[in-house]
Amino acid sequence: MPIAITDDHLALGSTARSFLESHKARAATRELLEAETESLPLFWDELARLGWLGLHLPEEHGGSGYGLPELVVVVEELGRAVAPGPFVPTVVASAAIARCGSEAQRARLLPGLADGSTIAGIGLAGDLRLDAGTLDGDAGAVLGGGLAGLLLLLAGDDAVLVDTGTPGVSVTVPPNVDPGRRSVRVTVRGLAVGDDDVLPGARRAVEALARTIVSAEATGGARACTDAATEYAKRREQFGRPIAMFQAVKHHCANMLVAAELATAATWDAARAAGGDPDQFELAAAVAATLAVPAFADDAQLNIQVHGGIGFTWEHDAHLYLRRATACAAAVDATRAAEDVTEAARRGVVRDVAVDLPPEADAIRHRVRDEAAVLAGLDAAARRSRMIETGYVMPHWPKPWGLAAGAVEQLVIDEELAAAGISRPQYGITGWVLLTLIQHGTEDQIARWVRPTLDQTMVWCQLFSEPDAGSDAAGVTSRATRVDGGWLVNGQKVWTSGAHQAHRGLATVRTNPDAPKHAGITTVVIDMAADGVEIRPLRQITGASDFNEVFFTDVFVPDDDVVGAPDAGWTVARATLGNERVSIGGGAGGGGGLRIDLVALLDAHGDRLPGAAPRVGRHLAEEQTLRLLNLRSAERAVAGAEPGPEGNVTKLVLAEHGHETAALAAALTGPDTTFLDGEGATAALLTLSTRALSIAGGTSEITRNQIGERILGLPRDPLIR
């Protein structure tokens, strides 16, 4: 999904994309590959007349009066088109002047930057020193300096504005990896700098702006690479079938999409944060750069890999993206950004994430707040009963069990219940099954099972997985044979969470062995205390027994306990699997409740792990972005848009994030990880337990297949009947 969510932003992005396509922006970049000198793209003046260079600038200085959320939508499209020209460094400079400059500086410089007559380059590295009004040193690689008349350079805690034609300023243009937007080497010797050329104390703000805007370009580039690799994999055939059917290729494409989605969410949030607390903006921008810049580089490499030999040719456009990604990575140091994420965590900076609700939420809020006040005055049992009776127990469920609440109402209820200190009952797997019964059960089944389950006097388990069919939920071999009044079930289920505590289980059984694999399945409810049901706990590597084997020997299931039509149970099963994966994707997964403070471990034992600070920062950035994926999903729902890929992406990233949590904890804890007491206990238990995250609820390999097939539209593997 693009950065844009609202209709206005989507329309802006669509306009920018059409403009760049009609002006053949990517072809214009290719034309500069072997050009001796760089020139402005032919569409520069028209682009400026559209007002895009000043989207984020005040109207009194020639801008449109919007902000970074609008600007990054356009920059993302420039990245997608790998467009030539100094748009990105110019808008970074103008954003910095608008944010940190004096009124005189804004009046003097912003109109030219907004109308495209002033071109800017930015230098975020180097070793410039500003001492008593004199600037000296090396500015490093200055992005976009090849055409710039104005340079925005960092010197200590300040930013300095330098005219490229000033004596004492040396600008050289070496051969560039990205000729479409050339960087330069800048050295300064004894340059007298007045107060009107300094943005005092602006370093951190300039870095945050640059990180956000370059991340937007990187996000667009990563998405373009994902699209190109996906489309090629669909049509390129090897060994008699499209290469997209090969799981290794499918997983490359899925990984590309995941990286692009994380980059998108982080960049979107950084742009939103720009108008708020400076510490939060700097954190959000560091998170964006930590994820988006490497995502572009990795996706550009994988795009070439998927294309194979043709992707490595000069004639193919894949290397244009690799060149741009390399230049972005040189301009914005993702490792330093990750270190800044760690430092922000050390200082206690936390990014507040909340959905922007529309005005109609206010009317809902008054009603919900009144109900929350009533609930707060009840004891636990009475509160649960009232929540069930009013539908507040599961607001998104259909009436009468829920409120059939839309996205806005759900979010308001969540906010107001949290503010009143009220938690809804937690049902876990039981909730997934119960919603399926409400969706597919008969009136009699709903009457018998729904209310007792909501009252938490009845607990359910899910009897799907079998010894030879884990993630392949349709590979059912447990049989149900028709008898008078019902069915006799024989077979075995495995990895059944909570079976030893459940009163009922929703099971898939094969009722027509001659039907195709996904047909001939029936969904039934099994009384876990019935004759012929045997439950054997499975002891896990942690020593706990949360899973079970369940054996059925001539277990009788009456016709009244068949959910849905016989032989049509796959539809019912898929509904339950969908409820499960949405729940896990929404953040229900984790490390079994184990928590560990990685920053504290880093401070205590950082010497045990080389490069620990940026690695912890990357981990924290990913953790924050997992929350942002859910936030974007909620924002999209509020905007009335269709669901995006966040559920599948979050399920996959959560699992592998848990693995990295354990690995970091073990590396920093060191020898104590061998002991199950003291400081090493949590790290040891995380090491033992987190592997389950990439297995439970569908393995990460299967999740990658689903991302490839359901989101990217890659062809499925041939199914065996």
C-alpha positions in Angstrom: 0.0 0.0 0.0 1.2 3.6 -0.6 1.9 6.1 2.1 -1.3 7.8 1.3 -4.5 6.7 3.1 -7.0 9.5 2.7 -8.9 10.2 -0.5 -7.1 13.6 -0.9 -3.7 12.0 -0.4 -4.5 9.1 -2.8 -5.6 11.6 -5.4 -2.4 13.6 -5.0 -0.3 10.5 -5.3 -2.2 9.4 -8.4 -1.7 12.8 -10.0 2.0 12.8 -9.3 2.4 9.3 -10.7 0.5 10.2 -13.9 2.6 13.3 -14.3 5.9 11.4 -14.0 4.7 8.7 -16.3 3.6 11.1 -19.0 6.9 12.9 -18.8 8.8 9.6 -18.9 10.8 10.4 -15.8 12.5 7.0 -15.6 13.7 7.3 -19.2 15.0 10.8 -18.4 17.2 9.3 -15.6 18.5 6.7 -18.0 19.5 9.4 -20.5 21.8 10.9 -17.8 23.7 7.6 -17.3 26.4 8.5 -19.7 25.9 12.3 -20.0 29.0 14.3 -19.2 27.1 16.9 -17.3 23.8 16.9 -15.4 20.9 19.1 -16.4 17.6 19.8 -14.9 14.8 17.5 -16.1 12.7 19.0 -18.9 9.6 18.8 -16.6 11.2 20.8 -13.8 9.5 24.1 -14.5 6.1 22.4 -15.0 6.6 20.5 -11.7 7.4 23.7 -10.0 4.3 25.4 -11.4 2.2 22.6 -9.9 3.4 23.8 -6.5 5.0 20.5 -5.4 8.3 22.1 -4.4 6.3 24.3 -2.0 3.6 21.9 -0.8 5.0 22.0 2.8 5.8 25.8 2.8 3.8 28.7 4.2 1.6 30.5 1.6 3.2 33.8 2.5 6.5 32.5 1.2 5.2 31.0 -2.1 4.1 27.6 -0.7 0.8 25.8 -0.5 0.4 25.8 3.2 0.3 22.0 3.7 2.9 19.9 5.4 5.2 16.9 5.3 2.3 14.4 5.0 1.4 15.8 1.6 5.1 16.3 0.6 6.0 12.6 1.2 3.2 11.4 -1.0 4.8 13.2 -3.9 8.3 12.2 -3.0 7.2 8.6 -2.8 6.1 8.8 -6.4 9.3 10.4 -7.4 11.1 7.4 -5.8 8.8 5.0 -7.6 9.7 6.6 -10.9 13.4 6.9 -10.0 13.0 10.4 -11.3 16.0 12.6 -12.1 16.6 16.0 -10.6 17.3 17.7 -7.2 13.7 17.7 -5.9 14.5 15.8 -2.7 17.5 17.9 -1.5 15.7 21.1 -2.5 12.7 20.3 -0.4 14.8 19.1 2.5 16.6 22.5 2.5 13.3 24.5 2.3 11.7 22.4 5.0 14.7 23.1 7.3 14.6 26.8 6.6 10.8 26.9 7.2 11.2 25.1 10.4 14.4 26.5 11.9 15.1 29.8 10.0 14.4 33.3 11.0 11.7 35.3 9.4 14.3 37.1 7.3 15.8 33.9 6.1 12.4 32.5 5.2 11.5 35.6 3.3 14.8 35.7 1.5 15.1 32.0 0.5 11.8 30.2 0.5 10.1 31.8 -2.5 13.0 30.8 -4.8 13.1 27.2 -3.4 9.3 27.0 -3.8 9.2 28.2 -7.5 12.2 26.1 -8.5 14.5 28.9 -9.4 16.8 28.1 -6.4 18.3 24.6 -6.4 19.6 23.2 -3.1 22.0 20.4 -2.1 22.3 18.9 1.4 25.3 17.6 3.2 24.6 15.6 6.4 28.1 14.3 7.1 31.6 15.6 6.9 33.6 17.5 9.5 32.8 21.1 9.1 33.6 23.5 11.9 32.0 26.8 12.5 34.2 28.9 14.9 33.8 32.6 15.6 31.9 33.1 12.3 34.4 31.2 10.1 33.5 27.9 8.4 36.2 25.3 7.6 36.4 21.6 6.7 35.0 18.9 4.5 31.3 18.7 4.0 31.5 15.1 2.7 29.1 14.0 -0.1 26.5 16.7 -0.7 23.3 15.2 -2.2 22.1 17.0 -5.3 25.0 19.5 -5.2 25.7 19.0 -8.9 23.1 21.6 -9.9 22.8 23.5 -6.6 23.3 27.2 -6.0 22.5 26.8 -2.3 24.0 24.2 0.0 22.6 23.3 3.4 25.5 21.9 5.4 25.8 20.7 9.0 28.6 22.0 11.3 28.5 20.9 14.9 25.0 21.5 16.3 24.2 24.1 13.6 23.2 24.2 10.0 24.9 26.6 7.6 23.6 28.0 4.3 26.4 28.3 1.7 26.3 29.9 -1.8 28.2 27.6 -4.1 29.8 30.6 -5.9 31.3 32.1 -2.8 35.1 32.3 -2.7 36.5 29.7 -0.3 33.9 27.1 -1.3 35.3 24.3 -3.5 32.8 22.1 -5.3 33.9 19.1 -7.4 31.6 16.7 -9.3 33.3 13.2 -9.4 31.7 10.4 -11.4 28.5 9.4 -9.6 26.9 6.0 -9.0 23.6 7.8 -9.5 24.1 10.2 -12.5 20.4 11.1 -12.4 21.0 13.2 -9.3 24.6 13.9 -8.8 26.3 14.4 -5.4 29.4 16.6 -5.1 32.4 16.9 -2.8 32.5 20.2 -1.0 35.4 21.7 1.0 35.3 25.1 2.7 38.4 27.1 3.7 38.1 30.2 5.9 34.6 31.1 4.8 33.2 34.1 6.7 29.6 33.2 7.7 27.2 35.8 9.0 24.2 35.2 11.3 21.9 35.3 8.4 23.5 32.2 7.0 23.3 30.1 10.1 20.4 28.0 11.5 21.5 27.8 15.1 21.1 24.4 16.8 19.3 23.0 13.8 21.3 19.8 13.3 18.7 17.4 14.8 15.8 19.0 13.1 17.6 19.0 9.7 18.5 15.3 10.2 14.9 14.5 11.1 13.6 16.3 8.0 16.2 14.7 5.7 15.6 11.2 7.1 11.8 11.6 6.6 11.9 12.9 3.1 14.7 10.5 1.9 12.8 7.7 3.5 9.8 8.6 1.4 11.8 8.4 -1.8 13.3 5.0 -0.5 9.8 3.7 0.1 8.7 4.5 -3.4 11.8 2.9 -4.8 11.3 -0.2 -2.7 7.7 -0.5 -3.8 8.7 -0.1 -7.5 11.3 -2.9 -7.1 8.7 -5.1 -5.5 6.2 -4.5 -8.3 8.8 -5.1 -11.0 10.1 -8.3 -9.5 6.5 -9.6 -8.9 5.4 -8.9 -12.5 8.5 -10.5 -14.0 8.1 -13.6 -11.8 4.5 -14.1 -13.0 5.4 -14.2 -16.7 9.0 -15.6 -16.8 8.9 -19.4 -17.3 11.5 -21.9 -16.4 11.1 -25.7 -16.3 7.7 -25.4 -17.8 6.1 -23.0 -15.3 6.3 -19.4 -14.1 9.2 -18.9 -11.7 6.8 -17.3 -9.3 5.6 -20.9 -8.5 9.1 -21.7 -7.1 8.9 -21.0 -3.4 12.3 -19.4 -3.2 11.3 -16.8 -5.7 7.9 -16.3 -4.1 9.6 -15.8 -0.7 12.0 -13.2 -2.2 9.0 -11.3 -3.5 7.2 -11.6 -0.1 10.3 -10.4 1.7 10.4 -7.4 -0.6 6.8 -6.5 0.1 7.3 -6.9 3.9 10.3 -4.5 3.8 8.4 -2.0 1.7 5.4 -2.1 4.1 7.5 -1.5 7.1 9.2 1.4 5.3 5.8 2.8 4.3 4.4 2.7 7.8 7.4 4.2 9.4 7.7 7.0 6.9 4.0 7.8 7.1 4.3 8.2 10.8 7.4 10.3 10.6 5.6 12.8 8.4 2.6 12.9 10.8 5.0 13.5 13.7 6.6 16.6 12.1 3.9 18.9 13.5 4.2 17.7 17.1 6.7 17.2 19.8 10.3 17.6 18.5 11.6 14.6 20.4 8.9 12.4 19.0 9.5 13.7 15.5 13.2 13.0 15.7 12.4 9.4 17.0 9.9 8.8 14.3 12.3 10.1 11.6 15.1 7.9 12.9 12.8 4.9 12.8 11.9 5.7 9.2 15.5 6.0 8.1 16.5 2.8 10.0 14.0 0.8 8.1 13.3 2.5 4.8 16.8 3.2 3.5 18.0 -0.4 3.9 14.6 -1.6 2.5 15.3 0.2 -0.7 18.8 -1.2 -1.0 17.7 -4.7 -0.2 14.7 -4.6 -2.5 16.8 -3.2 -5.3 19.2 -6.1 -5.0 16.4 -8.7 -4.8 14.8 -7.2 -7.9 17.9 -7.9 -9.9 18.1 -11.4 -8.3 14.5 -12.3 -9.3 15.1 -11.0 -12.9 18.3 -13.0 -13.1 20.7 -12.3 -16.0 18.4 -9.8 -17.7 18.3 -7.7 -14.5 22.1 -7.4 -14.6 22.2 -5.8 -18.0 22.8 -2.2 -18.8 19.6 -2.1 -20.9 17.3 -3.1 -18.0 16.1 -0.5 -15.6 16.7 -2.5 -12.5 20.2 -1.0 -11.9 18.7 2.6 -11.9 17.0 1.7 -8.6 20.1 0.1 -7.2 22.0 3.3 -8.1 19.4 5.5 -6.4 19.2 3.3 -3.4 23.0 3.4 -3.0 23.0 7.2 -3.2 20.2 7.4 -0.6 22.1 5.1 1.8 25.2 7.3 1.4 23.2 10.5 2.1 21.3 9.2 5.1 23.2 6.8 7.3 20.8 4.1 8.5 23.2 2.8 11.1 23.5 6.2 12.7 19.7 6.5 12.6 19.4 3.2 14.4 21.8 4.3 17.1 19.6 7.4 17.5 16.6 5.1 18.1 18.5 3.4 20.8 19.5 6.7 22.4 15.9 8.0 22.3 14.8 4.9 24.1 17.6 5.4 26.7 16.2 9.0 27.2 12.7 7.6 27.7 11.2 9.1 24.4 8.1 7.1 23.5 6.1 7.7 20.3 2.5 8.3 21.0 0.4 6.6 18.4 -3.3 7.2 18.0 -5.9 7.2 15.3 -7.1 10.5 13.9 -10.8 10.2 14.3 -13.4 12.2 12.2 -15.8 14.7 13.8 -18.6 12.2 14.0 -16.6 10.4 16.7 -17.6 13.1 19.2 -21.3 12.2 19.2 -20.4 8.5 19.7 -18.0 9.4 22.5 -20.6 11.0 24.7 -22.8 7.8 24.6 -19.8 5.5 25.1 -18.5 7.6 28.0 -21.8 7.3 29.8 -21.8 3.6 29.4 -18.2 3.3 30.5 -19.1 5.2 33.7 -21.9 2.6 34.4 -19.5 -0.3 33.8 -16.9 1.2 36.0 -19.3 1.0 39.0 -20.0 -2.7 38.7 -18.1 -5.7 40.0 -16.3 -8.0 37.6 -19.2 -10.5 37.1 -21.9 -7.8 36.7 -19.7 -5.9 34.4 -19.2 -8.8 32.1 -22.9 -9.5 32.0 -23.7 -6.0 31.1 -21.1 -5.9 28.5 -22.6 -9.0 26.9 -26.1 -7.7 27.1 -25.1 -4.3 25.6 -22.8 -5.7 22.9 -19.7 -4.0 24.4 -18.0 -7.3 24.9 -17.2 -7.6 21.2 -18.4 -4.4 19.5 -17.5 -5.5 16.0 -19.6 -8.7 16.2 -23.1 -8.7 14.7 -26.1 -7.9 16.9 -27.3 -9.0 19.3 -23.9 -10.4 20.4 -22.0 -7.2 19.4 -22.9 -3.8 18.2 -22.1 -4.3 14.5 -19.9 -1.3 15.2 -18.0 0.4 12.4 -14.3 1.3 12.7 -14.9 4.7 14.3 -17.3 3.4 16.9 -14.9 0.5 17.8 -12.0 2.9 18.2 -14.0 5.2 20.4 -15.2 2.3 22.6 -11.6 1.1 23.0 -10.4 4.6 24.0 -13.2 5.3 26.5 -13.0 1.8 28.1 -9.3 2.2 28.5 -9.7 5.7 30.0 -12.1 4.3 32.5 -9.7 1.4 33.4 -12.1 -1.2 32.0 -10.8 -4.3 30.2 -13.0 -6.5 28.1 -13.1 -10.3 28.8 -10.3 -12.1 27.0 -11.5 -15.2 25.0 -8.5 -16.1 22.9 -9.1 -19.2 20.7 -12.6 -19.4 22.2 -13.4 -16.0 20.6 -12.2 -17.1 17.2 -14.4 -20.2 17.3 -17.4 -18.3 18.8 -17.4 -15.8 16.0 -17.4 -18.6 13.5 -20.4 -20.2 15.2 -22.2 -16.9 15.1 -21.4 -16.6 11.4 -22.2 -20.1 10.3 -24.2 -21.8 13.1 -27.9 -22.6 13.3 -30.2 -20.7 15.6 -30.2 -23.8 17.9 -26.4 -23.9 18.0 -26.2 -20.2 18.7 -28.8 -20.5 21.5 -26.9 -23.5 23.1 -23.4 -22.2 22.9 -22.9 -18.5 22.5 -24.1 -17.0 25.8 -22.5 -19.7 28.0 -19.2 -19.1 26.1 -19.4 -15.4 26.5 -20.2 -15.9 30.2 -16.9 -17.9 30.3 -18.5 -21.0 31.6 -17.7 -22.8 28.4 -14.2 -22.9 26.8 -13.4 -24.0 23.2 -10.4 -25.4 21.3 -9.7 -25.6 17.6 -9.2 -29.2 16.3 -7.7 -28.6 12.9 -4.0 -29.6 12.7 -3.1 -33.2 12.2 0.2 -35.1 12.3 0.7 -35.1 8.6 -1.0 -31.7 8.0 0.2 -28.8 10.1 -0.1 -25.6 8.1 -2.0 -27.5 5.4 -5.3 -27.2 7.2 -7.2 -28.9 4.3 -5.0 -32.1 4.6 -7.7 -33.7 6.9 -7.6 -37.5 7.3 -9.7 -37.8 10.5 -12.9 -39.5 9.2 -16.6 -39.1 10.1 -18.9 -41.9 9.0 -22.6 -41.5 8.7 -24.7 -43.4 11.3 -28.2 -43.1 12.5 -28.8 -39.6 13.9 -25.2 -38.3 13.3 -21.6 -39.3 12.7 -18.9 -41.5 14.2 -15.5 -39.7 14.2 -12.2 -41.5 14.2 -8.7 -40.0 13.9 -6.2 -37.8 15.5 -5.5 -34.0 15.9 -2.3 -32.5 17.2 -0.9 -29.1 18.4 -4.3 -28.4 19.9 -3.9 -25.4 22.3 -5.9 -25.7 25.5 -7.6 -29.0 24.6 -7.0 -30.2 28.2 -9.1 -27.2 29.5 -11.8 -27.1 26.8 -15.4 -28.1 27.0 -16.0 -28.2 23.3 -13.8 -28.3 20.2 -14.5 -27.2 16.6 -13.1 -29.9 14.4 -12.7 -30.6 10.7 -13.3 -34.1 9.6 -13.4 -35.8 6.2 -16.8 -37.0 5.3 -16.3 -37.7 1.6 -12.9 -39.3 0.9 -13.6 -39.3 -2.9 -14.1 -35.6 -3.2 -11.3 -33.1 -4.0 -9.0 -32.1 -1.2 -10.8 -28.9 -0.2 -14.2 -30.5 -0.6 -15.6 -33.4 1.3 -14.7 -31.8 4.6 -17.3 -31.2 7.3 -17.0 -29.0 10.4 -18.4 -30.4 13.6 -18.5 -29.6 17.3 -17.1 -32.3 19.6 -17.8 -32.6 23.3 -14.3 -32.9 24.8 -15.7 -35.1 27.6 -17.5 -37.5 25.2 -16.7 -41.2 25.1 -13.9 -42.0 22.8 -12.1 -38.6 23.2 -8.6 -39.0 24.6 -6.4 -35.9 25.3 -2.6 -36.3 25.7 -0.6 -33.2 26.7 2.5 -32.5 24.6 5.4 -31.3 26.7 7.2 -28.5 24.9 10.9 -27.6 25.0 10.2 -25.1 27.7 8.8 -27.9 30.0 5.2 -26.5 29.8 2.3 -28.4 28.2 0.1 -25.9 26.3 -0.5 -28.1 23.3 -2.1 -31.5 23.1 -2.7 -34.6 21.0 -6.4 -35.5 20.7 -7.5 -39.0 19.6 -11.0 -39.9 18.5 -12.3 -43.5 18.7 -15.9 -43.9 17.5 -16.8 -40.5 18.9 -20.5 -39.8 18.3 -21.4 -36.4 16.9 -25.2 -35.7 16.5 -26.4 -34.0 13.4 -27.4 -31.0 15.5 -23.7 -30.4 16.1 -22.6 -30.2 12.5 -21.7 -26.5 11.7 -22.7 -25.6 8.1 -23.6 -28.2 5.5 -21.9 -31.6 5.4 -19.0 -31.7 2.9 -18.9 -27.9 2.9 -16.9 -27.4 6.0 -13.8 -25.9 4.4 -15.7 -22.6 4.2 -16.4 -22.7 7.9 -12.8 -23.7 8.7 -11.4 -20.8 6.6 -13.6 -18.4 8.6 -12.0 -19.6 11.8 -8.5 -19.5 10.3 -9.1 -16.0 9.2 -10.3 -14.9 12.7 -7.2 -16.6 14.1 -4.7 -15.0 11.8 -6.3 -11.5 12.1 -6.0 -11.8 15.9 -2.3 -12.9 15.8 -1.6 -10.3 13.1 -3.2 -7.7 15.3 -0.6 -8.2 17.9 -1.8 -11.1 20.0 1.4 -13.1 19.4 4.4 -12.6 21.5 7.0 -14.2 23.7 4.6 -16.0 26.1 4.3 -12.9 28.2 8.1 -12.6 28.7 9.5 -9.1 28.5 13.1 -7.9 28.6 14.7 -4.5 28.6 17.2 -4.6 25.8 18.5 -1.1 26.3 19.3 -1.8 30.0 21.1 -5.0 28.9 23.0 -3.0 26.2 24.1 -0.5 28.8 25.2 -3.2 31.2 26.9 -5.6 28.7 27.2 -3.8 25.3 30.8 -4.9 25.1 29.7 -8.5 24.6 28.1 -7.8 21.2 29.9 -5.7 18.5 27.6 -3.3 16.8 25.0 -3.8 19.6 23.7 -0.2 19.7 22.5 0.0 16.0 21.2 -3.6 16.2 19.1 -2.9 19.2 18.0 0.3 17.5 16.8 -1.6 14.4 15.0 -4.0 16.7 13.2 -1.1 18.5 12.4 0.5 15.2 10.8 -2.6 14.0 8.9 -3.0 17.2 7.5 0.5 16.9 6.6 0.0 13.3 4.6 -3.2 14.2 2.3 -0.9 16.1 2.2 1.5 13.2 1.0 -1.3 10.9 -2.0 -1.8 13.1 -2.5 1.9 13.3 -2.5 2.3 9.5 -5.0 -0.6 9.3 -7.3 1.3 11.7 -6.8 4.6 9.8 -7.7 2.9 6.6 -10.8 1.4 8.2 -11.8 4.9 9.5 -11.3 6.3 5.9 -13.6 3.6 4.6 -10.9 1.9 2.6 -10.5 -1.9 2.0 -8.2 -3.8 4.3 -4.5 -3.8 3.4 -1.8 -6.3 3.8 -1.0 -5.4 7.4 -2.4 -8.5 9.1 -0.2 -11.0 7.1 2.8 -8.7 7.3 2.5 -8.3 11.0 2.0 -12.0 11.7 5.3 -12.7 9.8 7.3 -9.8 11.3 6.1 -10.5 14.9 7.4 -14.1 14.7 10.9 -13.1 13.4 11.0 -10.1 15.7 10.6 -12.6 18.6 13.5 -14.6 17.3 15.7 -11.5 17.3 14.6 -10.5 20.8 15.8 -13.8 22.0 19.1 -13.6 20.1 19.9 -10.1 21.3 19.0 -11.0 24.9 21.2 -14.1 24.8 24.1 -12.3 23.2 24.0 -9.4 25.8 23.3 -11.7 28.7 26.3 -13.8 27.8 27.3 -16.8 30.0 24.4 -16.2 32.3 22.0 -17.4 29.6 23.0 -20.9 30.6 21.2 -20.5 34.0 17.5 -20.5 34.5 17.8 -18.1 37.4 19.0 -14.5 37.9 19.7 -12.2 35.0 20.0 -14.9 32.4 16.7 -16.6 33.1 14.5 -14.5 30.8 17.0 -14.7 28.0 17.2 -18.4 28.3 13.4 -18.8 28.3 13.1 -16.5 25.3 15.6 -18.6 23.5 13.6 -21.7 24.2 10.1 -20.3 23.6 10.2 -17.9 20.7 10.8 -20.4 18.0 7.1 -21.3 18.4 6.2 -17.9 17.1 7.2 -18.8 13.5 5.3 -22.1 13.7 2.1 -21.4 15.6 -0.9 -20.2 13.6 0.8 -21.1 10.3 4.5 -21.2 9.8 6.4 -18.2 8.5 7.1 -20.2 5.3 3.4 -20.6 4.7 2.8 -17.0 5.6 5.3 -15.9 2.9 3.4 -18.1 0.5 0.2 -16.4 1.5 1.7 -12.9 1.1 3.0 -13.9 -2.4 -0.2 -15.4 -3.5 -3.0 -13.4 -1.9 -1.4 -10.0 -1.8 1.1 -10.0 -4.7 -1.1 -12.2 -6.9 1.6 -14.8 -7.6 0.4 -18.1 -8.9 -0.2 -20.9 -6.4 1.8 -24.1 -6.3 0.0 -26.9 -8.1 -2.4 -28.5 -5.6 -2.5 -32.2 -5.1 -5.9 -33.7 -5.1 
